[in-house]
Amino acid sequence: MFLGRVAGTVWSTVKWPEAKGLKLLLVRPYRLGDLPPGAVAGGAGGASVPTDDLVVCADILDAGPGDDVLVAFGHAARVAISDKLPPGTKPNVPIDAAVVAIVDRVALGS
Amino acid sequence: MIRGTVIGQVWATRKARGLEGQTLLLVAARDADGALTGRLIVASDVLDARAGEDVTVALGSGARNVLKPGPDNRDLLCDAAIAAIVEGAD
């Protein structure tokens, strides 16, 4: 999984039929350089330039722009959205990323 | 698997049903030389890893095997898990 911030919404009309009604979000992954200095003891802070691509994620939690979220990839993403799909289709949907949590708090350090 | 250092814990109230009860740790990835790559990973933890500890993180089906070994674990919501707490590497 990764931690990211919702940057926007994607919508489409031409898509895999069972994916109708599935909301898609654009999420920008956080990198180490986005955290306060000293998040890692002895670390230099890592790369500060955000180079990761935006990730398009299915969303069943009704997250919105500005929310911090957790995104799961692969089979875990399909498990997360399987409740919302028509019976018999899971987990064979063309989804490889899904919002699985809306983050309340990140506690850095011990 | 990748190697990294635990830097914190993530808390969420609104979450997918499959995440209930899981401890989720924030891990900063390291490269082959041990340098931080800048990438952050959120991994499920059953080994009680603490902030500052070096760990390995298993991804994909390997991660599910950390939470529950065997073929009957495909319903688990897990794509990354702390697989080991590292004592040394050279």
N, CA and C atoms of all chains as a GROMACS GRO file, in nm:
protein
  600
    1MET      N    1   0.084  -0.119   0.000
    1MET     CA    2   0.000   0.000   0.000
    1MET      C    3   0.087   0.123   0.000
    2PHE      N    4   0.027   0.233  -0.038
    2PHE     CA    5   0.099   0.359  -0.023
    2PHE      C    6   0.006   0.466   0.032
    3LEU      N    7   0.071   0.571   0.083
    3LEU     CA    8   0.001   0.685   0.140
    3LEU      C    9  -0.003   0.793   0.032
    4GLY      N   10  -0.119   0.852   0.009
    4GLY     CA   11  -0.126   0.955  -0.094
    4GLY      C   12  -0.235   1.056  -0.064
    5ARG      N   13  -0.236   1.162  -0.145
    5ARG     CA   14  -0.341   1.264  -0.131
    5ARG      C   15  -0.424   1.265  -0.259
    6VAL      N   16  -0.556   1.267  -0.241
    6VAL     CA   17  -0.646   1.268  -0.356
    6VAL      C   18  -0.629   1.401  -0.429
    7ALA      N   19  -0.598   1.393  -0.558
    7ALA     CA   20  -0.572   1.513  -0.638
    7ALA      C   21  -0.688   1.545  -0.731
    8GLY      N   22  -0.775   1.449  -0.757
    8GLY     CA   23  -0.885   1.477  -0.849
    8GLY      C   24  -0.966   1.354  -0.879
    9THR      N   25  -1.056   1.369  -0.972
    9THR     CA   26  -1.149   1.262  -1.009
    9THR      C   27  -1.133   1.232  -1.158
   10VAL      N   28  -1.156   1.107  -1.196
   10VAL     CA   29  -1.155   1.068  -1.337
   10VAL      C   30  -1.291   1.008  -1.368
   11TRP      N   31  -1.349   1.044  -1.481
   11TRP     CA   32  -1.474   0.976  -1.516
   11TRP      C   33  -1.472   0.937  -1.662
   12SER      N   34  -1.550   0.836  -1.695
   12SER     CA   35  -1.552   0.786  -1.832
   12SER      C   36  -1.687   0.721  -1.858
   13THR      N   37  -1.725   0.716  -1.983
   13THR     CA   38  -1.851   0.651  -2.017
   13THR      C   39  -1.827   0.517  -2.086
   14VAL      N   40  -1.717   0.507  -2.158
   14VAL     CA   41  -1.686   0.381  -2.224
   14VAL      C   42  -1.593   0.302  -2.134
   15LYS      N   43  -1.643   0.193  -2.076
   15LYS     CA   44  -1.559   0.114  -1.987
   15LYS      C   45  -1.617  -0.026  -1.972
   16TRP      N   46  -1.542  -0.107  -1.903
   16TRP     CA   47  -1.583  -0.244  -1.875
   16TRP      C   48  -1.719  -0.239  -1.802
   17PRO      N   49  -1.821  -0.314  -1.849
   17PRO     CA   50  -1.958  -0.296  -1.800
   17PRO      C   51  -1.974  -0.304  -1.649
   18GLU      N   52  -1.913  -0.402  -1.586
   18GLU     CA   53  -1.933  -0.417  -1.442
   18GLU      C   54  -1.864  -0.307  -1.361
   19ALA      N   55  -1.782  -0.227  -1.428
   19ALA     CA   56  -1.716  -0.116  -1.358
   19ALA      C   57  -1.804   0.008  -1.355
   20LYS      N   58  -1.923  -0.003  -1.412
   20LYS     CA   59  -2.016   0.111  -1.408
   20LYS      C   60  -2.052   0.144  -1.264
   21GLY      N   61  -2.051   0.271  -1.231
   21GLY     CA   62  -2.083   0.312  -1.095
   21GLY      C   63  -1.962   0.314  -1.004
   22LEU      N   64  -1.851   0.261  -1.052
   22LEU     CA   65  -1.729   0.262  -0.972
   22LEU      C   66  -1.660   0.397  -0.990
   23LYS      N   67  -1.639   0.465  -0.877
   23LYS     CA   68  -1.578   0.598  -0.883
   23LYS      C   69  -1.426   0.585  -0.894
   24LEU      N   70  -1.366   0.668  -0.978
   24LEU     CA   71  -1.220   0.664  -0.996
   24LEU      C   72  -1.159   0.795  -0.948
   25LEU      N   73  -1.052   0.784  -0.869
   25LEU     CA   74  -0.984   0.903  -0.817
   25LEU      C   75  -0.840   0.906  -0.865
   26LEU      N   76  -0.786   1.027  -0.874
   26LEU     CA   77  -0.643   1.045  -0.901
   26LEU      C   78  -0.573   1.068  -0.768
   27VAL      N   79  -0.470   0.991  -0.739
   27VAL     CA   80  -0.401   1.004  -0.610
   27VAL      C   81  -0.252   1.026  -0.634
   28ARG      N   82  -0.198   1.125  -0.563
   28ARG     CA   83  -0.054   1.151  -0.572
   28ARG      C   84   0.016   1.090  -0.451
   29PRO      N   85   0.108   0.994  -0.474
   29PRO     CA   86   0.176   0.931  -0.361
   29PRO      C   87   0.265   1.029  -0.284
   30TYR      N   88   0.266   1.017  -0.152
   30TYR     CA   89   0.362   1.091  -0.071
   30TYR      C   90   0.500   1.027  -0.084
   31ARG      N   91   0.601   1.113  -0.082
   31ARG     CA   92   0.738   1.064  -0.077
   31ARG      C   93   0.802   1.111   0.053
   32LEU      N   94   0.917   1.051   0.083
   32LEU     CA   95   0.984   1.081   0.209
   32LEU      C   96   1.008   1.231   0.224
   33GLY      N   97   1.042   1.298   0.115
   33GLY     CA   98   1.071   1.441   0.120
   33GLY      C   99   0.950   1.527   0.154
   34ASP      N  100   0.829   1.469   0.148
   34ASP     CA  101   0.708   1.543   0.184
   34ASP      C  102   0.685   1.545   0.334
   35LEU      N  103   0.757   1.459   0.408
   35LEU     CA  104   0.739   1.450   0.552
   35LEU      C  105   0.830   1.551   0.621
   36PRO      N  106   0.801   1.584   0.749
   36PRO     CA  107   0.888   1.677   0.821
   36PRO      C  108   1.030   1.623   0.830
   37PRO      N  109   1.132   1.712   0.830
   37PRO     CA  110   1.270   1.668   0.843
   37PRO      C  111   1.286   1.587   0.972
   38GLY      N  112   1.370   1.485   0.966
   38GLY     CA  113   1.393   1.405   1.086
   38GLY      C  114   1.296   1.289   1.100
   39ALA      N  115   1.215   1.265   0.997
   39ALA     CA  116   1.121   1.152   1.003
   39ALA      C  117   1.196   1.020   1.013
   40VAL      N  118   1.316   1.015   0.955
   40VAL     CA  119   1.402   0.898   0.970
   40VAL      C  120   1.528   0.942   1.042
   41ALA      N  121   1.559   0.876   1.154
   41ALA     CA  122   1.679   0.912   1.229
   41ALA      C  123   1.802   0.894   1.141
   42GLY      N  124   1.883   0.997   1.130
   42GLY     CA  125   2.007   0.988   1.051
   42GLY      C  126   1.984   0.995   0.903
   43GLY      N  127   1.860   1.006   0.860
   43GLY     CA  128   1.831   1.012   0.717
   43GLY      C  129   1.849   1.152   0.664
   44ALA      N  130   1.882   1.159   0.536
   44ALA     CA  131   1.902   1.290   0.474
   44ALA      C  132   1.770   1.346   0.422
   45GLY      N  133   1.663   1.272   0.440
   45GLY     CA  134   1.534   1.322   0.395
   45GLY      C  135   1.491   1.261   0.263
   46GLY      N  136   1.581   1.193   0.197
   46GLY     CA  137   1.545   1.126   0.072
   46GLY      C  138   1.523   1.223  -0.041
   47ALA      N  139   1.479   1.171  -0.153
   47ALA     CA  140   1.455   1.256  -0.269
   47ALA      C  141   1.336   1.346  -0.241
   48SER      N  142   1.350   1.475  -0.266
   48SER     CA  143   1.241   1.567  -0.236
   48SER      C  144   1.158   1.598  -0.359
   49VAL      N  145   1.207   1.560  -0.476
   49VAL     CA  146   1.133   1.588  -0.599
   49VAL      C  147   1.030   1.478  -0.620
   50PRO      N  148   0.902   1.513  -0.627
   50PRO     CA  149   0.801   1.410  -0.648
   50PRO      C  150   0.806   1.359  -0.791
   51THR      N  151   0.850   1.237  -0.808
   51THR     CA  152   0.867   1.182  -0.942
   51THR      C  153   0.763   1.075  -0.973
   52ASP      N  154   0.691   1.031  -0.867
   52ASP     CA  155   0.595   0.924  -0.892
   52ASP      C  156   0.479   0.974  -0.977
   53ASP      N  157   0.430   0.888  -1.064
   53ASP     CA  158   0.312   0.920  -1.143
   53ASP      C  159   0.190   0.925  -1.052
   54LEU      N  160   0.089   0.998  -1.097
   54LEU     CA  161  -0.040   0.990  -1.030
   54LEU      C  162  -0.098   0.851  -1.054
   55VAL      N  163  -0.171   0.802  -0.955
   55VAL     CA  164  -0.230   0.668  -0.965
   55VAL      C  165  -0.382   0.682  -0.972
   56VAL      N  166  -0.442   0.614  -1.068
   56VAL     CA  167  -0.589   0.613  -1.078
   56VAL      C  168  -0.642   0.497  -0.995
   57CYS      N  169  -0.729   0.528  -0.898
   57CYS     CA  170  -0.774   0.428  -0.801
   57CYS      C  171  -0.926   0.420  -0.800
   58ALA      N  172  -0.977   0.299  -0.787
   58ALA     CA  173  -1.120   0.283  -0.759
   58ALA      C  174  -1.144   0.326  -0.615
   59ASP      N  175  -1.263   0.383  -0.589
   59ASP     CA  176  -1.292   0.435  -0.455
   59ASP      C  177  -1.429   0.390  -0.409
   60ILE      N  178  -1.435   0.319  -0.294
   60ILE     CA  179  -1.563   0.278  -0.238
   60ILE      C  180  -1.590   0.350  -0.107
   61LEU      N  181  -1.498   0.436  -0.063
   61LEU     CA  182  -1.512   0.502   0.067
   61LEU      C  183  -1.557   0.647   0.053
   62ASP      N  184  -1.581   0.690  -0.071
   62ASP     CA  185  -1.626   0.826  -0.097
   62ASP      C  186  -1.524   0.929  -0.050
   63ALA      N  187  -1.399   0.907  -0.083
   63ALA     CA  188  -1.294   1.005  -0.055
   63ALA      C  189  -1.307   1.120  -0.154
   64GLY      N  190  -1.253   1.234  -0.117
   64GLY     CA  191  -1.261   1.351  -0.204
   64GLY      C  192  -1.127   1.421  -0.212
   65PRO      N  193  -1.116   1.517  -0.305
   65PRO     CA  194  -0.990   1.591  -0.322
   65PRO      C  195  -0.942   1.650  -0.190
   66GLY      N  196  -0.812   1.633  -0.163
   66GLY     CA  197  -0.753   1.684  -0.040
   66GLY      C  198  -0.746   1.580   0.070
   67ASP      N  199  -0.823   1.471   0.058
   67ASP     CA  200  -0.815   1.366   0.160
   67ASP      C  201  -0.684   1.290   0.148
   68ASP      N  202  -0.628   1.253   0.264
   68ASP     CA  203  -0.513   1.161   0.265
   68ASP      C  204  -0.566   1.019   0.274
   69VAL      N  205  -0.517   0.932   0.187
   69VAL     CA  206  -0.575   0.798   0.176
   69VAL      C  207  -0.464   0.692   0.170
   70LEU      N  208  -0.506   0.568   0.196
   70LEU     CA  209  -0.420   0.453   0.169
   70LEU      C  210  -0.472   0.386   0.043
   71VAL      N  211  -0.380   0.347  -0.045
   71VAL     CA  212  -0.416   0.281  -0.170
   71VAL      C  213  -0.349   0.144  -0.175
   72ALA      N  214  -0.429   0.042  -0.203
   72ALA     CA  215  -0.374  -0.093  -0.218
   72ALA      C  216  -0.366  -0.126  -0.367
   73PHE      N  217  -0.268  -0.208  -0.401
   73PHE     CA  218  -0.246  -0.249  -0.539
   73PHE      C  219  -0.287  -0.394  -0.561
   74GLY      N  220  -0.305  -0.430  -0.685
   74GLY     CA  221  -0.316  -0.570  -0.726
   74GLY      C  222  -0.438  -0.640  -0.669
   75HIS      N  223  -0.418  -0.766  -0.629
   75HIS     CA  224  -0.530  -0.848  -0.582
   75HIS      C  225  -0.596  -0.785  -0.460
   76ALA      N  226  -0.517  -0.723  -0.373
   76ALA     CA  227  -0.572  -0.659  -0.253
   76ALA      C  228  -0.671  -0.550  -0.291
   77ALA      N  229  -0.645  -0.479  -0.399
   77ALA     CA  230  -0.737  -0.375  -0.445
   77ALA      C  231  -0.869  -0.437  -0.488
   78ARG      N  232  -0.863  -0.549  -0.556
   78ARG     CA  233  -0.987  -0.616  -0.602
   78ARG      C  234  -1.063  -0.674  -0.484
   79VAL      N  235  -0.992  -0.724  -0.382
   79VAL     CA  236  -1.060  -0.772  -0.262
   79VAL      C  237  -1.136  -0.657  -0.196
   80ALA      N  238  -1.074  -0.539  -0.190
   80ALA     CA  239  -1.135  -0.424  -0.122
   80ALA      C  240  -1.265  -0.381  -0.188
   81ILE      N  241  -1.270  -0.386  -0.321
   81ILE     CA  242  -1.390  -0.336  -0.390
   81ILE      C  243  -1.490  -0.447  -0.419
   82SER      N  244  -1.458  -0.572  -0.383
   82SER     CA  245  -1.542  -0.684  -0.427
   82SER      C  246  -1.684  -0.675  -0.371
   83ASP      N  247  -1.701  -0.612  -0.252
   83ASP     CA  248  -1.835  -0.598  -0.194
   83ASP      C  249  -1.927  -0.515  -0.282
   84LYS      N  250  -1.869  -0.424  -0.357
   84LYS     CA  251  -1.948  -0.328  -0.434
   84LYS      C  252  -1.976  -0.374  -0.576
   85LEU      N  253  -1.927  -0.489  -0.612
   85LEU     CA  254  -1.943  -0.535  -0.750
   85LEU      C  255  -2.062  -0.629  -0.761
   86PRO      N  256  -2.119  -0.642  -0.882
   86PRO     CA  257  -2.229  -0.737  -0.900
   86PRO      C  258  -2.183  -0.879  -0.865
   87PRO      N  259  -2.273  -0.960  -0.807
   87PRO     CA  260  -2.236  -1.096  -0.769
   87PRO      C  261  -2.183  -1.174  -0.888
   88GLY      N  262  -2.084  -1.257  -0.863
   88GLY     CA  263  -2.032  -1.342  -0.969
   88GLY      C  264  -1.919  -1.280  -1.049
   89THR      N  265  -1.896  -1.151  -1.035
   89THR     CA  266  -1.791  -1.088  -1.115
   89THR      C  267  -1.658  -1.084  -1.042
   90LYS      N  268  -1.662  -1.092  -0.909
   90LYS     CA  269  -1.537  -1.077  -0.838
   90LYS      C  270  -1.452  -1.201  -0.852
   91PRO      N  271  -1.322  -1.192  -0.849
   91PRO     CA  272  -1.249  -1.067  -0.848
   91PRO      C  273  -1.193  -1.034  -0.986
   92ASN      N  274  -1.267  -1.070  -1.090
   92ASN     CA  275  -1.212  -1.058  -1.224
   92ASN      C  276  -1.242  -0.922  -1.287
   93VAL      N  277  -1.216  -0.816  -1.214
   93VAL     CA  278  -1.240  -0.684  -1.268
   93VAL      C  279  -1.107  -0.618  -1.306
   94PRO      N  280  -1.109  -0.534  -1.408
   94PRO     CA  281  -0.984  -0.471  -1.453
   94PRO      C  282  -0.948  -0.351  -1.365
   95ILE      N  283  -0.928  -0.379  -1.237
   95ILE     CA  284  -0.890  -0.275  -1.140
   95ILE      C  285  -0.761  -0.322  -1.073
   96ASP      N  286  -0.661  -0.236  -1.064
   96ASP     CA  287  -0.537  -0.277  -0.998
   96ASP      C  288  -0.496  -0.184  -0.885
   97ALA      N  289  -0.582  -0.084  -0.853
   97ALA     CA  290  -0.552   0.004  -0.740
   97ALA      C  291  -0.684   0.052  -0.682
   98ALA      N  292  -0.693   0.057  -0.548
   98ALA     CA  293  -0.817   0.101  -0.483
   98ALA      C  294  -0.785   0.173  -0.353
   99VAL      N  295  -0.865   0.276  -0.324
   99VAL     CA  296  -0.856   0.343  -0.194
   99VAL      C  297  -0.912   0.248  -0.090
  100VAL      N  298  -0.831   0.214   0.012
  100VAL     CA  299  -0.876   0.120   0.114
  100VAL      C  300  -0.893   0.186   0.250
  101ALA      N  301  -0.849   0.310   0.267
  101ALA     CA  302  -0.868   0.379   0.394
  101ALA      C  303  -0.853   0.529   0.375
  102ILE      N  304  -0.928   0.603   0.456
  102ILE     CA  305  -0.910   0.748   0.462
  102ILE      C  306  -0.834   0.775   0.592
  103VAL      N  307  -0.717   0.834   0.579
  103VAL     CA  308  -0.622   0.842   0.691
  103VAL      C  309  -0.663   0.952   0.789
  104ASP      N  310  -0.669   0.914   0.918
  104ASP     CA  311  -0.693   1.013   1.024
  104ASP      C  312  -0.563   1.079   1.065
  105ARG      N  313  -0.460   0.996   1.082
  105ARG     CA  314  -0.338   1.046   1.147
  105ARG      C  315  -0.220   0.957   1.109
  106VAL      N  316  -0.105   1.020   1.087
  106VAL     CA  317   0.020   0.946   1.071
  106VAL      C  318   0.108   0.984   1.188
  107ALA      N  319   0.141   0.885   1.271
  107ALA     CA  320   0.225   0.911   1.388
  107ALA      C  321   0.369   0.878   1.351
  108LEU      N  322   0.453   0.980   1.338
  108LEU     CA  323   0.593   0.956   1.304
  108LEU      C  324   0.672   0.930   1.431
  109GLY      N  325   0.772   0.840   1.419
  109GLY     CA  326   0.851   0.803   1.536
  109GLY      C  327   0.777   0.702   1.621
  110SER      N  328   0.832   0.673   1.737
  110SER     CA  329   0.774   0.567   1.819
  110SER      C  330   0.670   0.621   1.915
  111MET      N  331   1.095  -0.876  -0.233
  111MET     CA  332   1.090  -0.800  -0.108
  111MET      C  333   1.175  -0.676  -0.120
  112ILE      N  334   1.143  -0.580  -0.038
  112ILE     CA  335   1.227  -0.462  -0.032
  112ILE      C  336   1.272  -0.442   0.112
  113ARG      N  337   1.370  -0.356   0.124
  113ARG     CA  338   1.428  -0.330   0.254
  113ARG      C  339   1.399  -0.184   0.293
  114GLY      N  340   1.375  -0.158   0.420
  114GLY     CA  341   1.348  -0.021   0.460
  114GLY      C  342   1.355  -0.003   0.610
  115THR      N  343   1.317   0.116   0.654
  115THR     CA  344   1.318   0.149   0.796
  115THR      C  345   1.178   0.197   0.836
  116VAL      N  346   1.127   0.143   0.946
  116VAL     CA  347   0.996   0.186   0.996
  116VAL      C  348   1.009   0.329   1.048
  117ILE      N  349   0.919   0.418   1.002
  117ILE     CA  350   0.926   0.556   1.049
  117ILE      C  351   0.798   0.601   1.120
  118GLY      N  352   0.696   0.519   1.122
  118GLY     CA  353   0.576   0.561   1.193
  118GLY      C  354   0.460   0.466   1.170
  119GLN      N  355   0.343   0.509   1.217
  119GLN     CA  356   0.223   0.426   1.209
  119GLN      C  357   0.109   0.509   1.151
  120VAL      N  358   0.023   0.443   1.075
  120VAL     CA  359  -0.089   0.512   1.009
  120VAL      C  360  -0.219   0.469   1.076
  121TRP      N  361  -0.306   0.567   1.106
  121TRP     CA  362  -0.435   0.540   1.170
  121TRP      C  363  -0.547   0.582   1.078
  122ALA      N  364  -0.649   0.498   1.068
  122ALA     CA  365  -0.764   0.531   0.983
  122ALA      C  366  -0.890   0.471   1.044
  123THR      N  367  -0.997   0.552   1.051
  123THR     CA  368  -1.125   0.503   1.101
  123THR      C  369  -1.210   0.451   0.985
  124ARG      N  370  -1.218   0.532   0.877
  124ARG     CA  371  -1.294   0.488   0.760
  124ARG      C  372  -1.203   0.403   0.674
  125LYS      N  373  -1.234   0.275   0.664
  125LYS     CA  374  -1.147   0.187   0.587
  125LYS      C  375  -1.225   0.068   0.535
  126ALA      N  376  -1.166   0.000   0.438
  126ALA     CA  377  -1.227  -0.121   0.384
  126ALA      C  378  -1.235  -0.226   0.494
  127ARG      N  379  -1.339  -0.310   0.485
  127ARG     CA  380  -1.364  -0.410   0.590
  127ARG      C  381  -1.241  -0.498   0.617
  128GLY      N  382  -1.170  -0.532   0.510
  128GLY     CA  383  -1.055  -0.621   0.523
  128GLY      C  384  -0.938  -0.564   0.599
  129LEU      N  385  -0.940  -0.433   0.627
  129LEU     CA  386  -0.827  -0.372   0.699
  129LEU      C  387  -0.850  -0.367   0.849
  130GLU      N  388  -0.973  -0.404   0.893
  130GLU     CA  389  -1.004  -0.399   1.036
  130GLU      C  390  -0.904  -0.481   1.116
  131GLY      N  391  -0.852  -0.422   1.222
  131GLY     CA  392  -0.763  -0.496   1.311
  131GLY      C  393  -0.618  -0.503   1.266
  132GLN      N  394  -0.589  -0.453   1.147
  132GLN     CA  395  -0.449  -0.459   1.101
  132GLN      C  396  -0.369  -0.340   1.154
  133THR      N  397  -0.246  -0.367   1.195
  133THR     CA  398  -0.152  -0.260   1.229
  133THR      C  399  -0.080  -0.219   1.102
  134LEU      N  400  -0.084  -0.090   1.070
  134LEU     CA  401  -0.025  -0.042   0.944
  134LEU      C  402   0.092   0.050   0.974
  135LEU      N  403   0.210   0.013   0.927
  135LEU     CA  404   0.331   0.091   0.953
  135LEU      C  405   0.379   0.160   0.826
  136LEU      N  406   0.436   0.279   0.846
  136LEU     CA  407   0.494   0.355   0.736
  136LEU      C  408   0.643   0.321   0.729
  137VAL      N  409   0.687   0.277   0.611
  137VAL     CA  410   0.825   0.231   0.593
  137VAL      C  411   0.892   0.314   0.484
  138ALA      N  412   1.011   0.365   0.513
  138ALA     CA  413   1.092   0.436   0.414
  138ALA      C  414   1.184   0.336   0.348
  139ALA      N  415   1.174   0.322   0.215
  139ALA     CA  416   1.252   0.221   0.142
  139ALA      C  417   1.399   0.260   0.131
  140ARG      N  418   1.485   0.159   0.129
  140ARG     CA  419   1.630   0.180   0.109
  140ARG      C  420   1.676   0.103  -0.014
  141ASP      N  421   1.781   0.152  -0.079
  141ASP     CA  422   1.835   0.083  -0.196
  141ASP      C  423   1.944  -0.016  -0.155
  142ALA      N  424   2.013  -0.072  -0.255
  142ALA     CA  425   2.113  -0.176  -0.229
  142ALA      C  426   2.226  -0.126  -0.140
  143ASP      N  427   2.254   0.006  -0.146
  143ASP     CA  428   2.361   0.063  -0.064
  143ASP      C  429   2.312   0.105   0.074
  144GLY      N  430   2.183   0.086   0.098
  144GLY     CA  431   2.127   0.126   0.227
  144GLY      C  432   2.081   0.270   0.229
  145ALA      N  433   2.090   0.339   0.114
  145ALA     CA  434   2.046   0.479   0.110
  145ALA      C  435   1.895   0.486   0.091
  146LEU      N  436   1.836   0.590   0.149
  146LEU     CA  437   1.691   0.610   0.136
  146LEU      C  438   1.658   0.646  -0.008
  147THR      N  439   1.554   0.581  -0.062
  147THR     CA  440   1.518   0.608  -0.202
  147THR      C  441   1.414   0.720  -0.213
  148GLY      N  442   1.348   0.754  -0.103
  148GLY     CA  443   1.241   0.853  -0.107
  148GLY      C  444   1.104   0.788  -0.113
  149ARG      N  445   1.099   0.661  -0.152
  149ARG     CA  446   0.971   0.592  -0.162
  149ARG      C  447   0.918   0.554  -0.024
  150LEU      N  448   0.789   0.571  -0.004
  150LEU     CA  449   0.724   0.532   0.121
  150LEU      C  450   0.628   0.418   0.094
  151ILE      N  451   0.627   0.320   0.184
  151ILE     CA  452   0.537   0.206   0.170
  151ILE      C  453   0.459   0.191   0.301
  152VAL      N  454   0.333   0.156   0.290
  152VAL     CA  455   0.253   0.125   0.410
  152VAL      C  456   0.235  -0.027   0.414
  153ALA      N  457   0.283  -0.088   0.521
  153ALA     CA  458   0.285  -0.235   0.530
  153ALA      C  459   0.211  -0.283   0.654
  154SER      N  460   0.140  -0.394   0.642
  154SER     CA  461   0.077  -0.459   0.756
  154SER      C  462   0.186  -0.520   0.844
  155ASP      N  463   0.163  -0.517   0.975
  155ASP     CA  464   0.266  -0.565   1.067
  155ASP      C  465   0.210  -0.665   1.166
  156VAL      N  466   0.268  -0.785   1.170
  156VAL     CA  467   0.232  -0.882   1.273
  156VAL      C  468   0.354  -0.917   1.359
  157LEU      N  469   0.466  -0.851   1.333
  157LEU     CA  470   0.590  -0.882   1.405
  157LEU      C  471   0.619  -0.780   1.515
  158ASP      N  472   0.529  -0.684   1.531
  158ASP     CA  473   0.546  -0.578   1.632
  158ASP      C  474   0.675  -0.499   1.608
  159ALA      N  475   0.697  -0.459   1.484
  159ALA     CA  476   0.814  -0.376   1.451
  159ALA      C  477   0.792  -0.236   1.506
  160ARG      N  478   0.901  -0.170   1.544
  160ARG     CA  479   0.894  -0.037   1.604
  160ARG      C  480   0.963   0.065   1.515
  161ALA      N  481   0.927   0.193   1.536
  161ALA     CA  482   0.990   0.300   1.459
  161ALA      C  483   1.141   0.297   1.480
  162GLY      N  484   1.215   0.312   1.372
  162GLY     CA  485   1.360   0.310   1.377
  162GLY      C  486   1.420   0.175   1.341
  163GLU      N  487   1.338   0.070   1.343
  163GLU     CA  488   1.391  -0.063   1.312
  163GLU      C  489   1.397  -0.085   1.161
  164ASP      N  490   1.506  -0.153   1.117
  164ASP     CA  491   1.518  -0.191   0.976
  164ASP      C  492   1.440  -0.319   0.953
  165VAL      N  493   1.368  -0.324   0.843
  165VAL     CA  494   1.279  -0.437   0.815
  165VAL      C  495   1.288  -0.477   0.668
  166THR      N  496   1.236  -0.596   0.638
  166THR     CA  497   1.209  -0.630   0.499
  166THR      C  498   1.057  -0.632   0.482
  167VAL      N  499   1.013  -0.589   0.364
  167VAL     CA  500   0.869  -0.583   0.335
  167VAL      C  501   0.842  -0.675   0.216
  168ALA      N  502   0.753  -0.772   0.237
  168ALA     CA  503   0.709  -0.860   0.127
  168ALA      C  504   0.590  -0.796   0.058
  169LEU      N  505   0.583  -0.813  -0.074
  169LEU     CA  506   0.476  -0.752  -0.153
  169LEU      C  507   0.391  -0.862  -0.217
  170GLY      N  508   0.268  -0.825  -0.255
  170GLY     CA  509   0.182  -0.915  -0.330
  170GLY      C  510   0.140  -1.039  -0.252
  171SER      N  511   0.140  -1.154  -0.319
  171SER     CA  512   0.094  -1.275  -0.251
  171SER      C  513   0.190  -1.315  -0.140
  172GLY      N  514   0.315  -1.277  -0.153
  172GLY     CA  515   0.412  -1.301  -0.046
  172GLY      C  516   0.370  -1.231   0.083
  173ALA      N  517   0.311  -1.112   0.068
  173ALA     CA  518   0.264  -1.037   0.184
  173ALA      C  519   0.149  -1.110   0.251
  174ARG      N  520   0.057  -1.165   0.171
  174ARG     CA  521  -0.055  -1.239   0.229
  174ARG      C  522  -0.005  -1.360   0.308
  175ASN      N  523   0.102  -1.422   0.258
  175ASN     CA  524   0.156  -1.540   0.326
  175ASN      C  525   0.214  -1.505   0.462
  176VAL      N  526   0.253  -1.379   0.482
  176VAL     CA  527   0.302  -1.337   0.614
  176VAL      C  528   0.186  -1.336   0.714
  177LEU      N  529   0.070  -1.285   0.670
  177LEU     CA  530  -0.045  -1.276   0.761
  177LEU      C  531  -0.108  -1.412   0.784
  178LYS      N  532  -0.114  -1.493   0.678
  178LYS     CA  533  -0.178  -1.625   0.689
  178LYS      C  534  -0.119  -1.715   0.581
  179PRO      N  535  -0.032  -1.809   0.620
  179PRO     CA  536   0.031  -1.897   0.521
  179PRO      C  537  -0.072  -1.986   0.453
  180GLY      N  538  -0.039  -2.028   0.334
  180GLY     CA  539  -0.123  -2.127   0.269
  180GLY      C  540  -0.203  -2.073   0.153
  181PRO      N  541  -0.266  -2.162   0.081
  181PRO     CA  542  -0.337  -2.119  -0.039
  181PRO      C  543  -0.471  -2.053  -0.009
  182ASP      N  544  -0.523  -2.067   0.113
  182ASP     CA  545  -0.657  -2.015   0.141
  182ASP      C  546  -0.654  -1.874   0.198
  183ASN      N  547  -0.568  -1.790   0.141
  183ASN     CA  548  -0.557  -1.655   0.198
  183ASN      C  549  -0.588  -1.547   0.095
  184ARG      N  550  -0.653  -1.585  -0.015
  184ARG     CA  551  -0.675  -1.487  -0.120
  184ARG      C  552  -0.783  -1.385  -0.088
  185ASP      N  553  -0.855  -1.406   0.022
  185ASP     CA  554  -0.955  -1.307   0.062
  185ASP      C  555  -0.896  -1.198   0.150
  186LEU      N  556  -0.768  -1.211   0.187
  186LEU     CA  557  -0.706  -1.110   0.273
  186LEU      C  558  -0.681  -0.982   0.197
  187LEU      N  559  -0.706  -0.869   0.265
  187LEU     CA  560  -0.674  -0.741   0.205
  187LEU      C  561  -0.535  -0.701   0.253
  188CYS      N  562  -0.435  -0.739   0.175
  188CYS     CA  563  -0.296  -0.710   0.214
  188CYS      C  564  -0.209  -0.719   0.090
  189ASP      N  565  -0.136  -0.611   0.059
  189ASP     CA  566  -0.042  -0.616  -0.055
  189ASP      C  567   0.101  -0.588  -0.013
  190ALA      N  568   0.122  -0.561   0.117
  190ALA     CA  569   0.257  -0.538   0.168
  190ALA      C  570   0.258  -0.573   0.315
  191ALA      N  571   0.360  -0.645   0.361
  191ALA     CA  572   0.366  -0.684   0.501
  191ALA      C  573   0.512  -0.691   0.547
  192ILE      N  574   0.534  -0.654   0.675
  192ILE     CA  575   0.668  -0.666   0.734
  192ILE      C  576   0.699  -0.815   0.745
  193ALA      N  577   0.805  -0.859   0.675
  193ALA     CA  578   0.838  -1.002   0.673
  193ALA      C  579   0.950  -1.037   0.770
  194ALA      N  580   1.034  -0.938   0.804
  194ALA     CA  581   1.145  -0.966   0.895
  194ALA      C  582   1.194  -0.835   0.955
  195ILE      N  583   1.244  -0.844   1.078
  195ILE     CA  584   1.313  -0.730   1.140
  195ILE      C  585   1.462  -0.756   1.124
  196VAL      N  586   1.530  -0.667   1.054
  196VAL     CA  587   1.668  -0.691   1.012
  196VAL      C  588   1.766  -0.652   1.122
  197GLU      N  589   1.860  -0.743   1.151
  197GLU     CA  590   1.962  -0.711   1.252
  197GLU      C  591   2.089  -0.661   1.188
  198GLY      N  592   2.117  -0.707   1.066
  198GLY     CA  593   2.239  -0.661   1.001
  198GLY      C  594   2.237  -0.692   0.853
  199ALA      N  595   2.313  -0.616   0.775
  199ALA     CA  596   2.324  -0.640   0.632
  199ALA      C  597   2.457  -0.583   0.586
  200ASP      N  598   2.524  -0.654   0.495
  200ASP     CA  599   2.647  -0.596   0.437
  200ASP      C  600   2.661  -0.638   0.292
   0.00000   0.00000   0.00000
